Amino acid sequence: MSTATPIPVRSPLPGALSGATVVLVGGSSGIGLAAAVLLRSIGARVVLVGRDPDRLKAAVSQVRSSGPAGDPQDAVLGATGDGGDERTLAEAFDRAGRVDHVYVTAGGISGAGPLTELSADDIRTTLGSGSLRTAFAVARAAATRLPAGGSLTFSSGILVVRPRPGMTVPLSAAGAVETLTKALAVELAPARVRVNAVRYGRIDTPLLRSLPGLDSDDGVAAAGTSVPLGRFGAAEEAAATAVFLMANNHVTGQVITVDGGETLV
């Protein structure tokens, strides 16, 4: 895996991603979909991985419409399946051909509850599923395929540093993704592959709007006043950080927080 050649020098501006191929695991909704639209708008080729066939089909159509007229069919591709399943990932990578960057927003948090009320099986299931399982599966799939200058970007959340009661087990799994980020950055550095993560605060996505009281514009706006900057983040703002991490070839092993200042108060 080691190489004597330093990592390539290129422009750190997003436009340098034109012509690159990006696999987005969890790219059919929310931040992942917003990233796909941003990437396609600057000329990147994108492959979306999602579980729901209908939602994935709609996402592919939306991303295609964000590209230039006359886009080739393979400029935007979809692969249906669980992002934590290695067969699904192998299919996505095979369809993509050369892959330059991978961004993971799939996984989620499950298994909430007081530790004393969870069984040993509950704990094993939570630690073996969700964001951590997906992160390891994607890392295994990407490690041998990404070229020098390629990158892998994970997602995390601010509850990792601002935990709440009843979240001990799922947040342990989510926090492990941040540890994995740093460990992989060291392990893959000889191959000149970078690994980073984005730690998100509350972002206005369909997932956020599925929560009680946040299913309307007024509800989201009212709740957002608790954030120092006065509102929740937009999916495009969250996605832009991942695009920056793909473009800048001198950033690795970092966890960047995008939360409107929530962790400051």
C-alpha positions in Angstrom: 0.0 0.0 0.0 2.9 2.4 0.7 4.2 4.7 -2.0 7.2 7.0 -2.2 5.2 9.6 -4.1 3.6 12.4 -2.1 -0.1 13.1 -2.3 -0.9 15.0 -5.5 -1.1 18.7 -5.4 -4.3 20.2 -6.9 -6.5 23.2 -6.5 -8.5 22.9 -3.2 -11.5 24.6 -4.8 -14.5 22.5 -5.5 -14.2 23.0 -9.3 -11.2 20.7 -9.1 -13.7 17.8 -8.6 -15.0 18.2 -12.2 -14.6 14.8 -13.8 -14.2 13.0 -10.5 -16.5 10.1 -9.6 -18.1 10.2 -6.1 -20.0 7.4 -4.5 -22.6 8.7 -2.0 -23.8 6.1 0.5 -27.2 7.5 1.7 -27.4 9.8 -1.3 -31.1 9.5 -2.0 -32.3 12.1 0.6 -31.2 14.9 2.9 -27.5 15.9 3.1 -26.4 13.1 0.8 -28.8 14.2 -1.9 -27.8 17.8 -1.4 -24.1 16.8 -1.8 -24.9 14.9 -5.0 -26.6 18.0 -6.5 -23.7 20.2 -5.6 -21.2 17.7 -7.0 -23.0 17.3 -10.3 -23.4 21.1 -10.6 -19.5 21.4 -10.7 -19.1 18.5 -13.1 -18.5 15.5 -10.9 -20.0 12.1 -11.8 -22.0 10.7 -8.9 -23.3 7.2 -7.9 -26.1 7.2 -5.3 -26.6 4.3 -2.9 -30.0 4.0 -1.2 -32.4 1.5 0.2 -35.7 2.7 -1.2 -35.9 2.1 -4.9 -38.6 4.7 -5.6 -36.8 7.4 -3.5 -33.5 6.5 -5.2 -35.0 6.8 -8.7 -36.4 10.2 -7.8 -33.1 11.3 -6.4 -31.2 10.2 -9.5 -33.7 12.2 -11.6 -33.2 15.3 -9.5 -29.5 15.1 -9.6 -29.5 14.6 -13.4 -31.6 17.7 -13.8 -29.0 19.7 -11.9 -26.3 18.9 -14.5 -25.8 20.5 -17.9 -28.2 19.7 -20.8 -27.2 16.6 -22.7 -25.6 14.9 -19.7 -24.5 11.3 -20.5 -26.7 8.7 -18.7 -23.7 7.4 -16.6 -23.1 10.9 -15.2 -25.6 10.0 -12.5 -26.1 6.4 -11.4 -28.1 4.7 -8.6 -27.5 1.4 -6.7 -30.3 0.1 -4.6 -29.5 -1.6 -1.3 -28.3 -1.3 2.2 -25.1 0.9 2.4 -23.8 -1.4 5.1 -24.0 -4.5 2.9 -20.7 -5.3 1.1 -22.5 -6.8 -1.9 -24.4 -3.6 -2.4 -21.2 -1.6 -2.1 -19.4 -3.9 -4.5 -22.1 -3.4 -7.1 -22.0 0.4 -6.6 -18.2 0.5 -7.0 -18.3 -1.9 -10.0 -21.0 0.3 -11.7 -18.9 3.4 -11.0 -15.7 2.0 -12.4 -13.0 4.4 -11.2 -14.0 5.9 -7.8 -12.2 9.0 -6.5 -14.2 9.9 -3.4 -16.7 8.3 -1.1 -19.1 10.1 1.2 -21.2 8.3 3.8 -24.4 9.8 5.3 -26.3 6.5 5.8 -26.4 4.6 9.1 -28.4 6.6 11.6 -28.8 6.1 15.3 -30.9 3.4 16.9 -31.1 1.4 20.1 -31.9 4.3 22.5 -32.8 3.6 26.1 -31.4 3.6 29.6 -28.4 1.2 29.8 -29.9 -0.8 32.6 -33.1 -1.5 30.6 -31.2 -2.8 27.5 -30.4 -6.4 27.2 -27.0 -7.7 26.2 -28.5 -8.6 22.8 -29.9 -5.1 22.4 -26.4 -3.7 23.0 -24.8 -6.2 20.6 -27.4 -5.4 17.9 -26.9 -1.7 18.2 -23.1 -1.8 18.1 -23.3 -4.1 15.2 -25.7 -2.1 13.1 -26.3 1.5 12.0 -23.6 4.0 11.4 -20.6 2.0 12.7 -21.4 -1.1 10.6 -21.9 1.0 7.6 -18.7 2.9 8.1 -16.6 -0.3 8.4 -18.3 -1.8 5.4 -17.7 1.3 3.2 -14.1 1.6 4.5 -13.4 -2.1 3.5 -14.9 -1.5 0.1 -13.1 1.8 -0.5 -9.7 1.1 0.9 -8.4 -0.9 -2.1 -10.2 1.1 -4.7 -9.5 4.7 -4.0 -6.5 6.2 -5.8 -3.8 8.5 -4.4 -5.6 11.8 -3.7 -8.9 10.0 -3.1 -10.9 10.5 0.0 -13.4 8.9 2.3 -15.7 11.1 4.4 -18.0 10.0 7.2 -20.8 11.7 9.1 -21.2 12.1 12.8 -23.4 14.3 15.1 -23.0 16.7 17.9 -24.7 14.4 20.4 -21.3 12.6 20.5 -20.0 15.6 22.4 -23.3 16.6 24.0 -24.7 13.3 25.1 -28.2 12.9 26.5 -29.7 10.3 28.9 -30.8 7.1 27.2 -28.3 7.5 24.3 -25.3 5.7 25.8 -25.2 2.8 23.4 -26.0 4.5 20.1 -23.7 7.4 20.9 -20.9 5.0 21.7 -21.3 3.6 18.2 -21.5 7.0 16.6 -18.4 8.2 18.6 -16.6 5.1 17.3 -17.0 6.5 13.8 -15.0 9.5 14.7 -12.3 7.3 16.2 -12.4 5.1 13.1 -11.9 8.3 11.0 -8.6 9.1 12.7 -7.3 5.5 12.8 -8.1 5.0 9.1 -6.4 8.4 8.2 -3.2 7.0 9.6 -3.6 3.5 8.1 -4.4 4.8 4.6 -2.0 7.7 4.5 0.8 5.6 2.8 -1.6 5.0 -0.1 -2.2 8.8 -0.1 -5.9 8.3 0.7 -7.5 10.8 3.1 -10.2 10.1 5.7 -12.3 12.8 7.4 -15.7 13.2 9.1 -18.3 16.0 9.5 -20.0 16.3 12.8 -23.4 17.8 12.2 -25.8 19.7 14.4 -29.5 19.9 13.5 -29.9 20.2 9.8 -33.2 20.9 8.0 -33.7 17.5 6.3 -36.7 15.2 5.8 -35.3 13.2 8.8 -35.4 16.3 11.1 -38.9 17.1 9.9 -40.1 13.6 10.9 -39.7 14.6 14.5 -42.6 15.8 16.6 -43.2 19.6 16.3 -40.8 19.9 13.3 -43.1 18.9 10.5 -43.8 22.4 9.3 -41.8 25.5 8.3 -43.1 27.4 11.3 -42.1 24.6 13.7 -38.6 24.3 12.2 -38.2 28.1 12.3 -39.3 28.4 15.9 -37.1 25.5 17.1 -34.2 26.9 15.2 -34.1 30.1 17.3 -32.4 28.1 20.0 -29.3 27.8 17.8 -26.8 30.7 18.2 -27.0 31.7 14.6 -30.8 31.7 14.8 -31.8 28.7 12.6 -31.0 25.1 11.7 -28.5 24.5 8.9 -29.6 23.9 5.4 -28.8 20.5 3.7 -26.7 22.3 1.1 -24.6 24.0 3.8 -24.0 20.7 5.5 -23.1 19.0 2.2 -20.7 21.8 1.1 -18.4 20.8 4.0 -18.0 17.3 2.6 -17.4 18.7 -0.8 -14.6 20.9 0.6 -13.0 17.8 2.3 -13.0 16.0 -1.1 -11.4 18.9 -2.9 -8.7 19.8 -0.4 -5.8 17.3 -0.6 -4.1 18.5 2.5 -6.8 17.6 5.1 -7.0 14.2 6.7 -7.9 12.7 10.1 -10.1 15.7 10.9 -13.6 15.9 12.4 -15.2 19.2 11.3 -18.2 20.5 13.2 -21.1 22.2 11.3 -23.7 23.1 13.8 -24.5 26.9 13.7 -22.7 27.1 17.1 -24.9 24.6 19.0 -22.0 23.1 20.8 -20.9 26.5 22.1 -23.9 26.9 24.4 
